[in-house]
Amino acid sequence: MSESKRTRLGVLGSGRGSTMVALFEACQAGTVPAEIALVISDVADAGILERCRSRRISCRHIAPGDFRTKLSEEAEQDFVQALRSEAIDWVVLAGFMRILKGNFLRAFPYRVVNIHPSLLPSFPGLTAWSQALEYGVKVTGCTVHLVDQGMDTGPILGQRTVPVLDGDTAESLHERIQQEERKLYPEVIRGLVCGEFKIEGRRTTRCASADQ
């Protein structure tokens, strides 16, 4: 990869921002050859914004509009404009709690990445760790995937497994899944930035980058 232009990441988040911090630290260390150019939250007092400010990462709040689970048309346009103004190469969802559709995905085709706290296609949607615990599975985990028009249905880029222990609560299981998320996400983003993934329909394959 050319040293003259680092890949620019735009991160969307609604919560505490621990996954964003793991990605930021990987970028700072050079493990991921990219930079977080902008973080946007739909929640005005989200912890992710405070973590950005303490690390001098450019960030802003954009009001999501009146819908509970998605962005309004006006908000969607504001998000796209903000990301484009920073010449964002990849949009990385880090605990972003709204479904992205239509115009947003067309603005960044196959350039929006999400991490989900289960081994997709099992347990899509909200509180996947609780779903796994209630179902009684012995193994769950986390999945990084490209975002498409469905809910957690895009091509899978990487997964890590997490055992479900006999004494687990929803909280303890979620915490162990998050620990693996903070390892997996930077590793997959590095592969995307380095052009290691080949995507054919729903199937993805990975090879070493030309720079290695």
C-alpha positions in Angstrom: 0.0 0.0 0.0 1.2 3.5 -0.8 2.5 5.5 2.2 1.2 8.7 0.6 -2.5 8.0 1.4 -3.7 6.1 4.4 -7.1 4.6 4.2 -9.7 6.7 5.9 -12.2 5.1 8.2 -15.5 6.6 9.3 -16.9 5.0 12.5 -20.6 5.0 13.5 -21.5 4.2 17.0 -24.3 4.6 19.6 -22.7 3.3 22.8 -19.6 3.3 24.9 -17.1 2.9 22.0 -14.9 0.1 23.3 -14.7 -1.4 19.9 -13.8 1.9 18.3 -11.0 2.3 20.9 -9.6 -1.1 19.9 -9.6 -0.2 16.3 -8.0 3.2 17.0 -5.2 1.6 19.0 -4.6 -0.8 16.2 -4.3 2.1 13.7 -2.0 4.0 16.1 0.2 0.9 16.4 0.4 0.4 12.7 -1.3 -3.0 12.9 -4.1 -1.6 10.7 -2.7 0.7 8.0 -5.5 3.2 8.3 -6.8 6.2 10.3 -10.1 6.9 12.0 -10.9 10.2 10.2 -14.4 10.7 11.7 -16.7 9.2 14.3 -20.4 10.0 14.2 -23.0 9.0 16.8 -26.8 9.2 16.7 -26.8 9.7 20.5 -25.8 13.1 21.8 -24.2 11.9 25.1 -22.8 8.6 23.9 -19.7 7.4 25.5 -18.0 6.9 22.1 -18.0 10.7 21.6 -16.3 11.3 25.0 -13.7 8.6 24.2 -13.1 10.3 20.9 -12.6 13.8 22.5 -10.1 12.4 25.0 -8.1 10.9 22.1 -8.5 13.9 19.8 -10.4 11.9 17.2 -12.7 14.1 15.1 -16.3 13.3 16.1 -19.8 14.7 16.0 -23.4 14.0 16.8 -26.0 13.9 14.1 -29.6 13.6 15.2 -31.2 10.5 13.8 -34.7 11.8 13.2 -38.0 10.5 14.5 -37.7 6.7 13.7 -36.6 4.3 16.5 -34.7 1.8 14.4 -33.4 3.6 11.4 -32.3 7.1 10.2 -34.8 9.5 8.8 -34.2 10.5 5.1 -32.8 13.9 6.2 -30.5 12.3 8.8 -29.3 9.7 6.3 -28.3 12.6 3.9 -26.5 14.4 6.8 -24.5 11.2 7.7 -23.6 10.6 4.0 -22.5 14.2 3.5 -20.4 14.2 6.7 -18.6 11.0 5.7 -18.1 12.2 2.1 -16.7 15.5 3.3 -13.9 13.6 5.1 -13.2 11.4 2.0 -14.1 8.2 3.9 -13.0 5.0 2.3 -14.7 2.5 4.7 -17.7 2.9 7.0 -17.2 0.9 10.2 -20.2 0.2 12.4 -19.2 -0.1 16.1 -22.3 -0.6 18.2 -24.4 1.5 15.9 -28.0 0.7 16.8 -29.8 1.8 13.6 -30.4 -0.2 10.4 -28.8 1.4 7.3 -30.7 1.1 4.1 -31.1 2.4 0.5 -29.3 5.6 -0.2 -26.7 5.2 2.5 -25.6 1.8 1.2 -25.7 3.1 -2.4 -23.4 5.9 -1.3 -20.8 3.4 0.0 -21.4 0.2 -2.0 -19.7 -2.8 -0.3 -17.9 -0.4 1.9 -19.9 -0.7 5.1 -18.7 -3.2 7.7 -20.4 -4.4 10.9 -19.6 -6.7 13.8 -22.4 -8.8 15.3 -22.3 -10.6 18.7 -23.1 -14.1 17.4 -22.0 -16.7 14.8 -24.2 -15.5 12.0 -26.5 -16.6 10.5 -27.6 -17.7 14.0 -29.2 -15.1 16.2 -29.4 -12.0 14.1 -30.9 -8.8 15.5 -30.8 -7.4 19.0 -29.3 -9.0 22.2 -27.9 -11.9 20.3 -26.0 -13.1 23.4 -29.2 -13.4 25.3 -30.8 -15.3 22.3 -27.9 -17.7 22.4 -28.1 -18.3 26.1 -31.9 -18.8 26.0 -31.6 -21.2 23.1 -29.1 -23.3 25.0 -26.2 -23.4 22.5 -22.8 -24.5 23.8 -20.8 -22.2 21.4 -21.5 -18.7 20.2 -19.2 -15.9 19.1 -18.9 -12.9 16.9 -19.0 -12.2 13.2 -17.7 -9.4 11.0 -19.7 -8.9 7.8 -20.4 -6.5 5.0 -23.7 -4.7 5.4 -26.5 -5.3 2.8 -30.2 -4.5 2.7 -31.1 -7.2 5.2 -30.6 -7.5 8.9 -27.2 -9.0 9.6 -27.3 -10.9 6.3 -24.3 -9.5 4.4 -21.3 -11.6 3.3 -19.3 -12.9 6.2 -15.6 -11.8 6.5 -14.5 -13.3 9.7 -15.7 -15.1 12.9 -14.5 -16.0 16.4 -16.0 -18.6 18.7 -16.8 -18.2 22.4 -17.9 -21.1 24.6 -21.1 -20.7 26.6 -20.2 -21.7 30.2 -22.6 -23.5 32.6 -22.6 -20.5 35.0 -23.0 -17.8 32.3 -25.4 -14.9 32.6 -26.3 -12.7 29.7 -23.9 -10.1 31.0 -20.9 -12.5 31.5 -21.4 -14.0 28.1 -21.7 -10.6 26.4 -18.5 -9.5 28.0 -16.5 -12.4 26.7 -18.0 -12.0 23.3 -16.9 -8.3 23.3 -13.4 -9.3 24.2 -13.2 -11.4 21.1 -14.8 -8.6 19.0 -12.0 -6.2 20.0 -9.5 -8.7 18.6 -11.4 -9.7 15.5 -12.6 -6.4 14.2 -9.2 -4.8 13.7 -7.8 -8.0 12.2 -10.6 -8.1 9.6 -10.4 -4.3 8.9 -6.7 -4.7 8.2 -7.5 -7.4 5.7 -10.0 -5.1 3.9 -7.7 -2.2 3.9 -4.9 -4.3 2.4 -7.2 -5.8 -0.3 -7.0 -9.3 1.0 -10.6 -10.2 0.5 -12.3 -11.5 -2.6 -16.0 -11.5 -2.6 -18.1 -13.6 -5.0 -21.8 -13.4 -4.1 -22.1 -14.5 -0.5 -18.8 -16.3 -0.4 -15.6 -14.6 0.6 -12.0 -15.8 0.4 -8.9 -14.3 1.8 -5.3 -14.3 0.6 -2.2 -12.5 1.7 -1.9 -8.9 0.5 0.6 -7.9 -2.2 2.4 -5.8 0.3 3.4 -8.8 2.5 
